Amino acid sequence: GAQPTGTVHDISKKAGVFMELSIN
């Protein structure tokens, strides 16, 4: 999203998925 809060949430969500894929 263009909003800062949306960007942070989006990054956090993507980071969580990335970490799960890395662990698995």
N, C-alpha and C positions, 0 to 999 in steps of 0.2 A: 504493500500500500504506500501511498504518497505521505501519509501521516507518520510522524516519528514513532508513535505508539504502535501503529500497525506494522511498521518496519521492524521494530524490536520484537514484536510478537511473532512475525513471520520468520525472522532470523532464528529465534529461539526454537520455533517449531521445526524448522529445517535442520537446525543443529541437533535436536533430539533424534530426529529420524536418521541423520547421518551417523550419530554415535551408535544407535541400535544396529544399523547395518554393519558398522565397523566391528562391533562386539560379536555379532553373528557372522 
